[in-house]
Amino acid sequence: MDQYEYIRTAQRVYGTNISELARQTGHSRNTIKKALRGEAWGYSEREQQLFPVLGPYRPTIEEWLQKDKDQPKKQRHTARRVYNRLKTEQGYQGSESNVRRYVRLVQMELGLDLAAQVFIACEPEAGQEAEVDWGTATAVLGGEKVRLKFFCMRSKYSGKHFVRFYPCERQQAFFDAHIQAFNFFGGIFPVLIYDNLTTAVRKVFQGKRRIEQESFSKFKAYYSFTARFCNADSGNEKGGVEGLVGFARRNYMVPVPEAESLEELNEKLLADCLSYGSHKMAGRSESVADLFVGEKAHLLEQPNIAFSNTRPGDARVDKYATIMVDKNRYSVPWKYAGRKLKTIVHVDRVEIFADGKRLAVHERLFANNKWSLAPEHYLELIQQRPMSFASARVIRQWREHWPQALHQLLANFCHIQGETKGIKDFIAVLMLYSRYKADEVETAVELALEKNLYGSEGVRHLLIYSNEKDTTIAPLANWPSLPSPDVTVYGVLGGVQ
């Protein structure tokens, strides 16, 4: 730029000719003339990049990258891989930077340039769309560390969100999560956006066509919303809820949440979701809470009756007095062994019926090969076979939660009455749990130990006595008074006057 200024000033102001300027600056006459004719030009890139060393290898590179179009995205050539193959397979001696530049040019021509992603800024309408996704987190329930799934639904317009824990991602949990979310938002979003999760989609075709699960289609029709599914491997199409999964994990689940039950854990999570709202999203002047207030009026109304999220079925009782539901066993009274019963499976429990009568209700199990055994279903049978007491699965599971008083009572019964009679009599104490509250039975057992009672009848009488109400006789009020006695009649009997 300094020489450009010198050339123009020397010629225009001082009249120095072109030959003299060329001698003084060392530039050619044509360069001097170019400077005098126009503005400063600087360097310009070549219209076509030359690759003199890479030239013989260019067809090979183009062939490799062309084949990549039919390969999985994660198994395509990178520039480094192309360079290494050229060195080892083709004897290439040039630089890696030249290979990188040429690979980038070819990838752009073939549409393989994955780095150059462009996003379109969108502004959704109020109360029209929400996004749905699942996440995974660790929690401590009842002192035990467990792995849980959490459901997320987020409004695209306001950013208001709902999060809830579940033991699994099965379809009943999926439907229940929607019902809970609709209650939280106070309405239904007309459009819900999903990835291609199997609880909703049975088959994915190229493009937007999907075959939905029949039960999901019924659920969707009941609540009158439209499902929109993302393209395969395109989580960015529902980026808002993808971000919510990470946000919920970092903010609601750090430190690792602890609770006695899943219900208590979800109550804490619901409080977090309700309190969220002061944040302002990028490009918005109003807070999430303020935007959601205006959005609620645009949501669809919920049906008066919630969707029946149950699964009826039949099951035959096996020789262990259990039925099989989703690869897990649930007990019934032992006398029903061999019979065919009705079941109703809820998202959180399993109900078992016989002849219209409900026999049992169990908390639903979500792993495989688990047993949910109710002691009252087996105690009468075990009393008939007392030698099975120590090894019975139902007793072994129950003993882990017994108070120390029950262990001591069993030992006392066996010591005083002998093992067989002591076990039978102790089972009679255990049967009291079906008629009285657990804390009442355990209080009576502790009192029996204090009073040195060594039989079930003593424990039962303590329970009866403790549950008796005061039966004081009310005074005889408002009764008519009796007439005065007439003692003259006694004279007829010959008594002494």
Beta strands, then each sheet from edge to edge (+ up, - down):
strand 1: 129-141
strand 2: 144-155
strand 3: 161-166
strand 4: 191-194
strand 5: 201-204
strand 6: 210-212
strand 7: 226-229
strand 8: 258-259
strand 9: 311-316
strand 10: 322-325
strand 11: 328-331
strand 12: 340-345
strand 13: 349-354
strand 14: 357-363
strand 15: 371-372
sheet 1: 3+ 2- 1+ 4+ 7+
sheet 2: 3+ 2- 1+ 8+
sheet 3: 5+ 6-
sheet 4: 9+ 12- 13+ 14-
sheet 5: 10+ 11- 15-
end
